[in-house]
Amino acid sequence: TIKTPTDRASEIAKSANLKILNDAIQNYKYEKGKFPETLEEMVSSGYIDRIPESKWEYDSLTGEVR
């Protein structure tokens, strides 16, 4: 499959945003001893300014976001 530059840029942005979310989740767990219940809790607790736009799936038991 041939990807357009726009498709590739979107993939790179999503990958960078995923790293930001994962880093913030790990910082939250380190400081609070548990994963946040929701991604919105990351915003209200000040770990991130906003949730990057995308359709994220988050598992609060494992801290996995995809």
C-alpha positions as CSV (number, residue, x, y, z in Angstrom):
1,T,0.0,0.0,0.0
2,I,1.3,3.4,-1.0
3,K,0.8,6.1,1.7
4,T,0.4,9.7,1.0
5,P,2.6,12.2,2.9
6,T,-0.6,13.2,4.8
7,D,-1.2,9.6,5.9
8,R,2.4,9.3,7.0
9,A,2.3,12.6,8.9
10,S,-0.9,11.4,10.7
11,E,0.9,8.1,11.7
12,I,3.9,10.0,13.0
13,A,1.7,12.4,15.0
14,K,-0.4,9.6,16.5
15,S,2.8,7.7,17.5
16,A,4.2,10.9,19.1
17,N,0.9,11.5,21.0
18,L,0.9,7.8,22.1
19,K,4.3,8.3,23.6
20,I,3.2,11.5,25.4
21,L,0.2,9.7,26.8
22,N,2.2,6.6,27.9
23,D,4.9,8.7,29.6
24,A,2.2,10.7,31.5
25,I,0.4,7.6,32.6
26,Q,3.7,6.1,33.9
27,N,4.4,9.4,35.8
28,Y,0.9,9.3,37.3
29,K,1.4,5.7,38.4
30,Y,4.8,6.4,39.8
31,E,3.5,9.4,41.9
32,K,0.1,8.0,42.9
33,G,0.7,4.3,43.0
34,K,-2.0,3.4,40.6
35,F,-3.1,4.0,37.0
36,P,-5.6,6.8,36.4
37,E,-9.2,5.6,36.0
38,T,-9.6,7.6,32.7
39,L,-7.6,9.7,30.3
40,E,-9.6,12.7,31.4
41,E,-8.2,12.2,34.9
42,M,-4.8,12.9,33.4
43,V,-6.0,16.3,32.3
44,S,-7.8,17.2,35.5
45,S,-4.7,16.1,37.5
46,G,-2.4,18.3,35.4
47,Y,-0.3,15.5,33.9
48,I,-1.3,16.6,30.3
49,D,-2.9,19.8,29.0
50,R,-5.4,17.9,26.8
51,I,-6.1,14.5,25.3
52,P,-4.6,14.4,21.8
53,E,-7.3,14.0,19.2
54,S,-7.7,10.4,18.1
55,K,-9.8,7.5,19.1
56,W,-7.9,6.2,22.1
57,E,-8.7,3.0,23.9
58,Y,-7.5,3.0,27.5
59,D,-7.3,0.1,30.0
60,S,-7.2,1.5,33.5
61,L,-6.2,-1.9,34.9
62,T,-3.0,-2.2,32.9
63,G,-2.4,1.5,32.0
64,E,-2.3,0.5,28.3
65,V,-3.5,3.1,25.8
66,R,-3.8,2.3,22.1
